């Protein structure tokens, strides 16, 4: 068994190549835009939280593990919720509207953790205000809204990233290194599932289309993103599933086809229990990503004529620190997007989810473009 006490290097893994004069000009604008504090010669990136819910509490809990980051403000449409969040996490400033957060000159980046349909308006307004964004998954509920945000981020040179924490988990980073080094030979397929037994009450958030409910936006985004990370962009999407009376998807099986006749078989459900495991198959072996695959500590490498190799790569804190470190370092360096979770990958994943939604007939309600 191999135990990695230090996270492996993330390296460059995205297809997007932010180089050349146009990107250089945007980086220059970024360096001028972000009013970063200098403490003892080091930069501090100042974070604001938009949407003080359960996931935001987990994410901000990893802040002590992120050098150069300081969480300084929270915004909610409920002043009471914002104040309670600030009190719980020691934030000095509270805003009772999203617009007030955008007007806060002491914030460099917004971590946006509202319901999915609200992402569009907040992200667009933030980018127009010169604020970088880390936007929770799913990025939006439609491919069109995702492209709208990505296009604005690129045209303004303002940093934006989807909060797909899976890609930054040390065990997943090690998996990508093994694949790149040829440990599996030619990678041919990804197989996996992610399920939870959610509340079946039609009023529950999981089943409410007005707030982006359904398996595809809460669960399927993970295995789709994982498959896209390993195999690239699919050219075929087939989906079969079950809808609730509210019109959202309760579960779906998805078969994705990729160039070279490679495949991914994925299953997600809001009414079943499952381990949440992923397997990557190649011509020379396979890798088990042990449960739960979207934040694993352990992978097992199986190679022809060799004993299985268990690789343990513990995550730091609750596992959110790794994506926060990436974003903080990107902003401090003036980078307009992450090489590990590039915007092109977010668009590709949202396109697959769009196909799934269309094939199943899921009812979706995208949010407005304006705050």
C-alpha positions in Angstrom: 0.0 0.0 0.0 1.3 3.4 -0.9 0.4 6.4 1.3 0.8 9.9 0.0 1.3 12.3 2.8 1.8 15.2 0.4 -0.7 15.9 -2.4 0.7 15.3 -5.8 1.2 18.2 -8.2 -1.9 19.2 -10.0 0.0 20.1 -13.1 -1.6 21.2 -16.3 -4.6 19.0 -17.3 -7.1 21.2 -19.1 -7.4 21.5 -22.9 -7.7 25.3 -22.7 -4.4 27.1 -23.3 -4.5 30.6 -21.9 -1.4 32.0 -23.6 -0.7 34.7 -26.2 -1.1 38.5 -26.3 -4.8 38.6 -25.7 -4.5 36.6 -22.5 -1.5 38.6 -21.4 -3.6 41.8 -21.7 -6.3 40.2 -19.6 -3.9 39.1 -16.9 -2.6 42.7 -16.8 -6.2 43.9 -16.2 -6.7 41.3 -13.5 -3.6 42.5 -11.6 -4.9 46.0 -11.7 -8.4 45.0 -10.8 -7.9 42.9 -7.7 -7.1 45.1 -4.7 -5.1 42.5 -2.9 -3.8 43.2 0.6 -0.1 42.7 1.2 0.8 41.3 4.6 4.5 40.6 5.4 5.1 40.7 1.6 2.5 38.1 0.8 -0.8 38.6 -1.0 -4.1 37.9 0.7 -7.1 37.1 -1.5 -10.3 38.3 0.2 -13.3 36.0 -0.1 -17.0 36.7 0.2 -19.7 34.1 0.6 -23.0 34.4 -1.3 -25.6 32.0 0.0 -24.9 31.0 3.6 -26.2 27.5 3.5 -25.1 24.0 4.5 -22.5 23.6 1.7 -21.0 27.1 2.3 -20.5 26.2 6.0 -18.6 23.1 5.0 -16.5 25.0 2.5 -15.5 27.9 4.8 -14.6 25.4 7.4 -11.5 24.5 5.4 -10.4 28.2 5.2 -7.7 27.7 7.9 -6.0 25.2 5.5 -5.7 27.8 2.6 -2.6 30.1 2.7 -3.2 33.6 1.5 -7.0 33.4 1.7 -9.3 35.4 4.1 -13.0 35.1 4.3 -14.3 38.6 5.1 -18.0 38.9 4.2 -21.3 37.1 3.7 -24.4 38.1 1.7 -27.9 36.7 1.9 -31.4 38.1 1.1 -32.1 37.2 4.8 -30.2 39.5 7.2 -30.8 37.0 10.0 -29.2 34.1 8.1 -26.3 36.2 7.0 -25.6 37.4 10.5 -25.9 33.9 12.0 -23.4 32.6 9.4 -21.0 35.5 10.1 -21.2 34.8 13.8 -20.6 31.1 13.4 -17.5 31.6 11.1 -16.1 34.9 12.4 -16.8 37.1 9.4 -16.5 40.8 9.9 -19.0 42.1 7.4 -22.6 41.1 6.7 -24.7 42.2 3.6 -28.4 41.7 3.4 -28.4 41.9 -0.4 -26.3 40.5 -3.2 -25.9 43.9 -4.7 -24.3 45.2 -1.4 -21.7 42.4 -1.7 -20.9 43.5 -5.2 -20.3 47.0 -4.0 -17.9 45.8 -1.3 -14.5 46.9 -2.4 -12.9 44.8 0.3 -13.9 41.5 -1.5 -11.9 40.0 -4.4 -13.8 36.8 -5.1 -17.3 35.5 -4.5 -18.0 31.9 -3.5 -21.5 31.5 -4.8 -23.5 28.7 -3.1 -27.1 29.7 -3.8 -29.7 27.4 -5.5 -28.8 26.5 -9.1 -31.2 28.9 -10.9 -29.9 31.9 -8.9 -26.3 31.3 -10.1 -26.9 33.0 -13.5 -27.8 36.5 -12.3 -25.3 36.6 -9.4 -22.4 35.4 -11.5 -23.1 37.8 -14.3 -23.5 40.7 -12.0 -20.3 39.7 -10.1 -18.2 39.5 -13.3 -19.5 42.9 -14.5 -18.5 44.3 -11.1 -15.0 42.9 -11.5 -15.4 40.2 -8.9 -13.9 36.8 -9.5 -16.2 33.9 -8.9 -16.1 30.3 -7.7 -19.5 29.0 -8.7 -21.0 25.9 -7.1 -22.0 23.0 -9.3 -24.1 22.7 -11.2 -22.8 25.8 -12.8 -26.3 26.7 -14.1 -29.4 24.7 -15.2 -29.0 25.3 -18.9 -26.1 25.2 -21.4 -27.1 28.6 -22.6 -26.7 30.3 -19.2 -23.4 28.5 -18.7 -22.0 29.9 -22.0 -23.3 33.3 -21.1 -21.3 33.4 -17.9 -18.2 31.8 -19.5 -18.3 34.3 -22.4 -18.5 37.2 -20.0 -15.7 35.9 -17.8 -13.4 35.5 -20.9 -14.3 38.8 -22.5 -13.6 40.7 -19.2 -10.6 38.6 -18.2 -12.2 38.0 -14.8 -11.4 34.7 -13.1 -14.3 32.1 -13.0 -14.3 28.5 -12.0 -16.9 25.8 -11.3 -16.5 24.4 -7.7 -15.9 20.8 -8.9 -13.9 19.8 -5.8 -13.5 16.2 -7.1 -10.8 17.2 -9.6 -8.6 18.6 -6.8 -8.8 15.6 -4.4 -5.2 14.2 -4.0 -6.4 10.7 -4.8 -8.0 11.9 -8.0 -4.9 13.9 -8.9 -2.9 10.7 -8.5 -5.3 8.8 -10.7 -4.8 11.3 -13.5 -1.1 11.0 -13.1 -1.3 7.2 -13.4 -3.4 7.5 -16.5 -1.1 10.1 -18.1 1.9 7.8 -17.3 0.3 4.9 -19.2 -0.4 2.7 -16.2 -3.7 1.5 -17.7 -2.5 1.4 -21.3 -5.3 2.9 -23.5 -8.2 4.0 -21.4 -11.4 2.6 -22.9 -14.2 3.1 -20.4 -15.5 4.7 -17.2 -18.2 3.0 -15.1 -19.8 4.3 -11.9 -22.8 5.5 -9.9 -23.8 8.0 -7.3 -27.1 7.7 -5.4 -28.8 9.0 -2.3 -32.1 8.2 -0.7 -33.6 11.7 -0.6 -36.8 13.0 0.8 -39.6 12.1 -1.6 -41.8 14.9 -0.5 -42.7 17.0 -3.6 -41.9 20.2 -1.7 -38.4 19.1 -0.8 -35.6 21.0 -2.5 -34.4 17.8 -4.4 -37.8 17.6 -6.2 -38.5 21.3 -6.7 -37.9 22.6 -10.2 -38.0 26.2 -9.1 -34.7 25.7 -7.2 -33.0 23.4 -9.7 -34.1 20.1 -8.1 -33.5 16.7 -9.7 -30.9 14.1 -9.8 -29.1 15.5 -12.8 -28.1 18.8 -11.2 -27.4 17.4 -7.7 -25.8 14.0 -8.5 -25.2 13.3 -12.2 -23.0 16.3 -12.6 -20.4 14.4 -10.6 -20.0 11.2 -12.7 -20.5 13.2 -15.9 -17.7 15.5 -15.0 -15.5 12.6 -13.9 -16.0 10.8 -17.2 -15.3 14.0 -19.1 -12.1 14.5 -17.1 -10.9 11.1 -18.1 -12.2 10.6 -21.6 -12.8 14.1 -23.0 -15.9 15.4 -24.6 -18.6 12.8 -25.6 -20.1 12.8 -29.1 -23.0 10.6 -28.1 -25.4 10.9 -25.1 -28.2 8.4 -24.4 -30.3 8.7 -21.2 -33.2 6.8 -19.7 -34.8 7.7 -16.5 -37.8 8.3 -14.2 -39.5 11.7 -13.6 -41.4 12.8 -10.6 -44.9 14.3 -10.6 -43.1 17.7 -10.2 -41.4 17.1 -13.6 -37.8 16.7 -12.3 -35.7 13.6 -12.7 -35.7 11.0 -9.9 -33.0 8.8 -11.5 -31.2 8.2 -14.8 -29.0 5.8 -16.5 -26.6 7.5 -19.0 -24.5 6.0 -21.7 -21.9 8.4 -23.2 -20.0 7.7 -26.3 -16.6 9.2 -27.0 -14.3 9.3 -30.1 -12.6 6.0 -30.7 -15.6 4.0 -29.6 -14.8 4.6 -25.9 -17.7 4.7 -23.5 -19.0 5.7 -20.0 -21.9 4.0 -18.2 -23.3 6.1 -15.4 -26.3 5.7 -13.0 -27.6 8.2 -10.5 -30.7 8.1 -8.3 -32.5 10.1 -5.6 -34.4 7.0 -4.4 -31.7 4.3 -4.2 -28.7 3.8 -2.0 -25.3 3.0 -3.6 -21.6 3.0 -2.6 -20.7 5.8 -5.0 -17.8 4.1 -6.7 -16.1 4.7 -10.0 -13.9 2.5 -12.2 -11.6 3.4 -15.0 -10.8 0.6 -17.5 -7.8 0.4 -19.8 -6.2 -2.2 -22.1 -3.5 -2.9 -19.4 -5.6 -2.7 -16.2 -8.1 -0.7 -14.2 -8.4 1.7 -11.3 -11.1 1.5 -8.6 -11.9 4.8 -7.1 -13.3 3.8 -3.7 -16.4 5.3 -2.2 -17.3 8.0 -2.4 -15.6 8.7 -5.6 -16.3 12.4 -5.7 -14.1 12.9 -2.6 -12.0 9.8 -2.2 -9.0 9.0 -0.1 -8.2 5.7 -1.7 -7.7 4.3 -5.2 -6.7 0.8 -6.1 -4.5 0.1 -9.2 -5.0 -3.3 -10.9 -2.4 -4.2 -13.5 -2.0 -7.3 -15.6 0.2 -9.9 -13.8 0.6 -7.7 -10.8 -0.8 -7.6 -7.3 -3.4 -4.8 -6.7 -1.7 -1.6 -5.5 -3.7 0.4 -2.9 -2.9 4.1 -2.9 -4.0 6.3 0.0 -3.9 10.0 -0.6 -5.8 11.7 2.3 -7.6 15.0 1.7 -6.8 18.1 3.7 -9.6 19.1 6.1 -13.0 18.2 4.7 -11.6 18.2 1.2 -12.7 21.6 0.0 -9.3 23.2 0.8 -7.8 21.9 -2.4 -10.1 23.8 -4.7 -9.8 26.9 -2.5 -6.1 26.7 -2.7 -6.3 26.5 -6.5 -8.5 29.5 -6.8 -6.6 31.6 -4.3 -3.3 30.9 -6.1 -4.8 31.5 -9.6 -6.1 34.9 -8.5 -2.9 35.9 -6.7 -1.0 35.0 -9.9 -3.4 36.9 -12.1 -4.7 33.9 -14.0 -8.1 34.2 -15.7 -9.0 30.5 -15.2 -7.8 27.2 -13.8 -5.9 24.7 -15.8 -7.3 21.9 -13.7 -10.9 22.9 -14.0 -11.0 25.0 -17.1 -14.2 26.7 -18.3 -14.2 24.6 -21.5 -14.8 21.5 -19.3 -17.6 23.1 -17.5 -19.3 24.0 -20.8 -18.8 20.4 -22.0 -20.3 18.9 -18.9 -23.3 21.3 -19.0 -23.9 20.3 -22.6 -24.2 16.6 -21.6 -26.6 17.5 -18.7 -28.6 19.5 -21.3 -28.9 16.5 -23.5 -30.0 14.3 -20.5 -32.6 16.9 -19.5 -33.9 17.1 -23.1 -34.1 13.3 -23.6 -35.9 12.7 -20.3 -38.2 15.7 -20.6 -37.1 17.2 -17.3 -38.8 20.4 -16.3 -36.3 23.1 -15.7 -36.6 26.7 -14.6 -33.5 28.8 -15.4 -33.1 32.0 -13.3 -33.1 35.5 -14.7 -30.0 37.2 -16.1 -30.4 40.3 -13.9 -30.3 40.6 -10.1 
